[in-house]
Amino acid sequence: MTRIHLDTDIAGDTDDLCALAMVLNWSGAELVAVTTTSDQSGYRAACVRAALRLAGRDDIPVAAGAEGSLSGYYMHPAIPAPERYWPEVKASVPSSPGAALDLLAASVDVGAVIVAIGPWTNLALLEIGRPGLLSRTRVVAMGAYVEAPGPGLPEWGPDVDYNVQQDTLAARIVWERCDPTLVPLNVCLETTLRTKHLPALRHGNRLAQLVADQGEMHGADDEMPNLGRAHERLPNDLLNFQYDPLACAVALNWDGVRVETMSLSARMEEGILTFPRDPEGTPTRVAVAVDGVRFEEAWLAAVSGPRIDE
């Protein structure tokens, strides 16, 4: 059993919910706690609690974490249409100061893998306040622009690397001090949520049904099928990319993703942080390839499990 602590900016994009649902149902995974980041009022923490209630898992501790960014936000951390995406959430759930860091530390103490699927601010604050603590456990961080996406995928630059650019100082601290395994943007584009996945999700439990509803709304709101049709390696029924679930798969040692150690450096140019290859750089574990079809099948099988009432 692999213990997982999720540090998330849920409610900004639907893939955080996809990751939460996956870890709750993945064979061999135990979700021990969740903290939120970029959580200015505790609303994101309330979303986590709502999702856990749907899964019948009120026992999992949740704490609202960092309200800001150590380096200043690259863009405002918007929560799109909360009344549509999260109708179950009626009020924010703030936490006491330091509660998220205490919860992270407790997860380290029980040997959990820390999976950062939002800006890395909480992790950096933990390293600043308790130096060396995170080096006692595995850290997997979604984000870091190492290489450009391959042919047939969107030609996105490092400015799209949201988790890193939202707090570049935190990203530097975590990379330099906490020895994370990086799950970069270009590899995540190989994993998708699709319209064809919706029927299975809607046959699942209440949390799976929420994943389906949010996925369908996100696809329509962000015109994701148009993006799919414009790129030959993407499906025409694209709803979203599975950035955060892939980071969780890396944390769970799923055998369909390949992780290699490469030498990287941190480079800041015009306010944008990248991690290019550098022969004299720091050895860093990086996810470099994934069997996207296998991952989609494994993720769907986990998330669309039996209904709660069956």
DAFEN-V724072 format. One record per helix or strand of 3 or more residues. SS is the DSSP state (@ for helix, = for strand). FROM is the first residue (numbers start at 0). TO is the last residue. If there is no record, write none. Layout:
ss = [SS & SS]
from = [FROM & FROM]
to = [TO & TO]
//
This chain:
ss = [= & @ & = & @ & = & @ & @ & = & @ & @ & = & @ & @ & @ & = & @ & = & @ & @ & @ & = & @ & = & = & = & = & @]
from = [1 & 14 & 28 & 42 & 60 & 81 & 98 & 112 & 120 & 133 & 138 & 157 & 161 & 167 & 180 & 184 & 191 & 194 & 205 & 223 & 237 & 242 & 256 & 266 & 271 & 281 & 291]
to = [7 & 24 & 35 & 53 & 63 & 84 & 108 & 116 & 128 & 135 & 141 & 159 & 164 & 176 & 182 & 187 & 193 & 201 & 220 & 228 & 240 & 250 & 263 & 268 & 273 & 289 & 302]
//
